[in-house]
Amino acid sequence: MAADIFVVRHADSGAAHFIAEHVCPNLAIINGGDGRHAHPTQGMLDMLTIRRHKGGFENLSVAIVGDILHSRVARSNMLALKTLGCPDIRVIAPKTLLPVGIEQYGVTVYSDMTEGLKEVDVVIMLRLQRERMTGGLLPSEGEFYRLFGLTEQRLKLAKPDALVMHPGPINRGVEIESAVADGPQSVILNQVTYGIAIRMAVLSMAMSGQTAQRQLNQDAEEQN
């Protein structure tokens, strides 16, 4: 098809890497989310959102809350926050929604919202991904909201200027109260806006790389 770029979003973890190993040379592969593994551009736009509103990462406490087990966003964000020097990365979730060995990401695990949200600067809520769940991981969505939903009352445990984030789509009344999602501390719509800029930048850089490679190939052919 003579494509220059593949943007790959796939249900299987590692799909983008697999494709990259089997396509012709000098074709850019952009991972738009693969299984439970990673969602790089979402991680980038989340980091841009935090930087725009909080400045540096060196003194921040960030809590990632909800369905960690099935979330590629959570993995990308944990790696990005660690890379950028965030000293306090917390994950808050029921034990059934935590992956084995999550401590390798350099995070502190909490199973109680009251403890986990204390004095945090940023709260990143995650979507409860029922479509990826097998077995009885949760008693009910109502029980999950009662214990782990972000309400106005729970948000008061965080710092007064704490940011509220969510990668979307939002399940209101399941992960987050509408008054919080639409409230003054929410930067969810900002995330969407920054996402456009981030993905434009990724495409531009990929295309620039392709153009430069084609020029090198052309120069090499002319020399031969």
N, C-alpha and C positions, 0 to 999 in steps of 0.2 A: 504493500500500500504506500510505500515511500514516506511514511510518517517520520517526523523528527522527534516527536515526544509521545510517550504513552503516559497517561494519567490513570493509575490503576487503583481501583477501590475493590476489595475482594473479601469474601467471607473467611478465607483461609489465611492463617498467619504465615508469613513468608512468601506470599504470592508475588509481590513486586520483585523480590530478590530472585526468585525462580525465573521469572520472565526475563529479568536483566541478563541472566546467564545464557539465555537461549535466543535472543534477538540478534540482529546483525550489529556490527560494530558502530560506534558513534551515534547510537540512539539513546536519548535521555529517558529514563524511567522515573516518574514521580510517584511516590507512594501516597495515595489519597486515603489510606486507612486499610490495614490488613488484619482481619480477624480480631484476636485479642492482643495482638502484638504491639502495634504502634500507629500513631496518627501524627506524623511529623509537622504538617502545616498547622494543625490545631494547636500543637504545643508551641509553635512559633508565635501564633497570634495571641495565645494566652500570655506568653512572656512579654510580648509587646504591650499588651493591655496593662499588665502589672507595672512595667517600666514607665509607661506614660503617666500612670496615676500615683506611683509610689517612688519613682526614681530608681535607685539601686536595689539590689537583692541582699546585700550583706547583713542587714539588720532585721530581716523580715521573718515572721512566723506565718507559714502557709498551711492551711488544712484542706485536704482533699477528702470529700465525704461521699459515701454511698457504695455503689456497686463496683468496687475496685477489681474484683475477680474477672469481670467480663469487659473491663474498660481499657481500650487501647489509648484513650486520651490520658488516663491516669498514669500509664507507663511513660508516655512521652513527657508528661509534665514533671513527673518525679525525676527523670533523667535530666531534663532541662534545668530545673531548679537547682539540682546538685551541681551541675556544670557551671551555673551562674553564681554559685557561692552562697545560696540560701542556707543559713545555719540551722533552721528549725522547720523541717518538713514533716507534717503529721498526716496520717491517714486514719479516718474514722469510719468504721463499718462493723456490721455484725460478723462474727467469726466465719460464718458460712459464705460470706462474700469477700473473703481475703484470700489471695493466692498463696500457695506454699512458698516460703523463702522470700517474702516481701522485704524482709529486713536488709537484703542485699542492696536495695536501692538507697540505703542510708536514711530511712524514715523511722519515725516513732509511731507505733500502732496504738490506737485507742478503740475501745469498744463502747465508750460512753461519751455522748455529745457534751455533757456538762464539763467533763475534764478536758476533752479534746479541743473545745472552742475557746478556752480561756485565753484572753489577751492575744488572739491571732490578728494578723494584719489583713489576711486574704482568706476567703472561704470559697473553695471551688466545689460546687455541687455537681454530682454526676447523675446521668439518667439511669433509672432502674431498668435493666435490659432483660425483660421477661422473655424475649424471643430467643435469647441465647442460654437460658437457664434450663437445666434438666434436674428432675427430682425436687424434693421439698426444701429448697434453700431458704424459703421465707414462709412464715405462717400465712401472711396476707399483706397486701399493700397498705392497709390501714394500720397494721401493727408496725410496719416499717416506718410509716410517717410518724406514728406516735413516739417512736424511739430515736429516729434518725432524720426526720424531716426538719428543714430549716424554717423556723417560725420567727416572728418578730421578737418573741420572748427569748428564744435561744440566741438570736443574733446579738442580744445585749451582753452576752458573755464575752464576745469578741471586743476588740478595741472600738471606740466610738466612730472612728473613721475607716473601719474595716470595709474592704471591697467584697461584693458578692458576685460570683461568676458562675457560669453554667455553659457547657458546650452546645446544649440544645440537641434535639427538641426538649422542651420542658414538660414534665408531667406535674401540673399544678395540683397541690394537695396530695402528692405522693412523695416527691423529693423536697418540694419548696412551697411555701405559702405564697399566694398571689401578691399579698401586700409586701413581701420581701422581694419577689422577682421584679415587681414594678416600682420598688421603693427607691429612695434617694441614694442608697448605698450600692444599688445594683449597677453594674457596668456591662450587663449582658448584651445590650444593643451596641455598645462600643466594641465588644468582641467581634460582632458580626461585621461591623465597618472595617475594623483592622484586618479581618480575615480576607477581605477583598484586596487590600494593599499587599498583604503577605503573599497571597497566591499570584498576584500580578508580578511581584518581585521574583518569586521562584521560577515562573514561566520565562520571565525576561532573562534571568541568569542562565537558565537551561538553553534558551535559544541563542544567547551570546556564545555559550560554550560550543554549541553546534556550528555556528557560523565560523568561529575561530578554527575549529577542527577541519571544516571543509576547506578553509583557506590554506591551512597547512598541507592538507592532502593535495590540493591543486598546485601549490608551490613545489611539492615533492615530485609530482608528475611532470611539471614543466622542466625541472632540473634533470630528470631522467631522459 
